[in-house]
Amino acid sequence: KFRILDAIQAAGDEPATLDWIAQATGLSKAAVVRHLKNARDPPGLEDLGVVEIKRGDKGATTISITASGRLLLVGRHAGHAHT
């Protein structure tokens, strides 16, 4: 799930698409969707409030990282700097 968050953050100010995240992480689109919206345990990234998923008028799905997601990554990366 952190690989997906890192990929979304790497997209910068532009919301990422499922195809882009799959390519950036090397995961299948099905695996990306499962990590974004898992209906069971463990919860998906959207359920955790770290990503926002929007569906456009033409069916395009975009994913962006929330403020909570950015804080999670900052904390994670800061923790690795000390090890």
Phi, psi and chi 1 to 4 in degrees:
 res  aa     phi    psi   chi1   chi2   chi3   chi4
   1 LYS       -  -33.2  -69.1 -174.9 -177.3 -165.5
   2 PHE   -66.8  -32.9  -81.4  112.1      -      -
   3 ARG   -61.1  -38.6  -76.9 -175.8    8.9 -158.2
   4 ILE   -67.4  -45.7  -67.7  171.7      -      -
   5 LEU   -61.1  -43.0  -74.3  176.5      -      -
   6 ASP   -60.5  -40.9  -74.8  -25.7      -      -
   7 ALA   -65.8  -42.4      -      -      -      -
   8 ILE   -64.1  -41.9  -64.1  167.9      -      -
   9 GLN   -64.1  -37.2 -174.3  173.3   19.3      -
  10 ALA   -65.5  -20.9      -      -      -      -
  11 ALA   -68.8  -13.9      -      -      -      -
  12 GLY    75.6 -138.6      -      -      -      -
  13 ASP   -77.0  -13.8  -66.5  -25.4      -      -
  14 GLU   -86.0  131.7  -67.2  -64.6  -42.0      -
  15 PRO   -62.5  143.5  -20.1   30.7      -      -
  16 ALA   -87.4  152.3      -      -      -      -
  17 THR  -100.9  164.1   64.1      -      -      -
  18 LEU   -58.5  -44.0  -72.3  173.1      -      -
  19 ASP   -60.4  -43.7  -72.2  -32.0      -      -
  20 TRP   -64.6  -44.5 -169.9   88.4      -      -
  21 ILE   -63.2  -43.2  -65.6  168.7      -      -
  22 ALA   -60.2  -44.6      -      -      -      -
  23 GLN   -66.2  -43.1 -177.3  177.6    4.6      -
  24 ALA   -67.8  -30.1      -      -      -      -
  25 THR   -99.3  -17.0   60.5      -      -      -
  26 GLY    79.6    9.8      -      -      -      -
  27 LEU   -92.3  158.0  -62.2  169.7      -      -
  28 SER   -73.9  159.0   68.3      -      -      -
  29 LYS   -60.2  -37.4  -80.7  176.2   59.4  173.4
  30 ALA   -61.9  -40.8      -      -      -      -
  31 ALA   -67.1  -39.6      -      -      -      -
  32 VAL   -61.9  -47.3  171.4      -      -      -
  33 VAL   -60.6  -42.7  169.1      -      -      -
  34 ARG   -59.4  -41.3 -173.5  172.7   60.9 -112.1
  35 HIS   -74.0  -28.4  -73.0  -59.5      -      -
  36 LEU   -77.3  -41.2  -69.4  172.2      -      -
  37 LYS  -133.8   59.6  -62.8 -172.9   64.0   67.5
  38 ASN   -78.9  127.1 -162.9   -8.0      -      -
  39 ALA   -83.6   -7.7      -      -      -      -
  40 ARG  -121.7 -173.4  -66.9  169.5  -79.1  171.0
  41 ASP   -76.5  139.6  -78.4  -24.8      -      -
  42 PRO   -74.8  154.8   29.4  -33.5      -      -
  43 PRO   -65.4  155.7   20.9  -28.2      -      -
  44 GLY   -77.0  166.4      -      -      -      -
  45 LEU   -60.6  -34.6  -66.9  169.8      -      -
  46 GLU   -67.4  -41.9 -176.8 -178.8   40.9      -
  47 ASP   -61.3  -33.1  -62.4  -35.2      -      -
  48 LEU   -78.9   -9.6  -65.4  169.8      -      -
  49 GLY    80.7   18.8      -      -      -      -
  50 VAL  -101.0  -10.7  -64.0      -      -      -
  51 VAL  -135.0  157.2  -61.2      -      -      -
  52 GLU  -121.1  129.4 -177.9  177.2   19.2      -
  53 ILE  -110.6  128.0  -59.8  171.7      -      -
  54 LYS  -124.4  138.9  -67.2 -175.6 -179.4  176.9
  55 ARG  -107.7  123.7  -76.8  156.4 -165.3   82.1
  56 GLY   -79.7  176.1      -      -      -      -
  57 ASP   -60.7  -34.3  -64.7  -24.4      -      -
  58 LYS   -98.8   20.3  -63.1  180.0 -178.2  178.6
  59 GLY    85.0    0.0      -      -      -      -
  60 ALA   -73.1  133.2      -      -      -      -
  61 THR  -105.6  129.0  -60.0      -      -      -
  62 THR  -121.8  148.0   58.1      -      -      -
  63 ILE  -126.3  131.5  -58.0   95.3      -      -
  64 SER  -129.6  155.2   54.1      -      -      -
  65 ILE   -86.8  140.4 -165.7  164.1      -      -
  66 THR   -89.2  173.1   64.9      -      -      -
  67 ALA   -59.3  -39.2      -      -      -      -
  68 SER   -63.4  -38.5  -64.2      -      -      -
  69 GLY   -65.5  -40.4      -      -      -      -
  70 ARG   -64.6  -40.5  -76.9 -170.6  -67.9  -82.1
  71 LEU   -64.4  -39.5  -74.6  172.7      -      -
  72 LEU   -60.7  -43.5 -178.9   65.0      -      -
  73 LEU   -68.4  -39.2  -74.1  177.5      -      -
  74 VAL   -61.0  -46.2  166.1      -      -      -
  75 GLY   -63.3  -39.7      -      -      -      -
  76 ARG   -66.0  -46.8  176.3  176.4  171.8 -100.5
  77 HIS   -69.8  -34.1  -67.5  -59.6      -      -
  78 ALA   -66.3  -37.1      -      -      -      -
  79 GLY   -65.2  -34.3      -      -      -      -
  80 HIS   -72.9  -25.4  -74.8  -68.6      -      -
  81 ALA   -69.4  -21.9      -      -      -      -
  82 HIS   -94.9   -3.3  -65.0   34.9      -      -
  83 THR   -97.8      -   58.2      -      -      -
